[in-house]
């Protein structure tokens, strides 16, 4: 049976780190602290880490820095969560996937 990881607290953005890398994890945590974001919940998956963040503010900046520092791959998606009836707006959540380079790939090659 597949285990489902469901956050128990409210969140507006999710950062996925694939595969698990301590350097990337500490980098993301320090960048979130700089932007004033709070990590509501963390899940250790078999292929990486999921961080549920209270606010989506500053996530794109973290993605740009990750790309520049680690030369990794970044994918961002929005998912429709609900419709705010009073304001008449759609409520979306941001998911950012930070994929690290594999060790056999040479990072000295120019982009």
Secondary structure, 3 states (H helix, E strand, C coil): CCCCCCCCCCCCEEEEEECCCHHHHHHHHHHHHHHCCCEEEEEECCCEEEEEECCCCCHHHHHHHHHHHHCCEEEEEEEEEEEECCCCEEEEEEEEEEECCCCCCCCCCCC
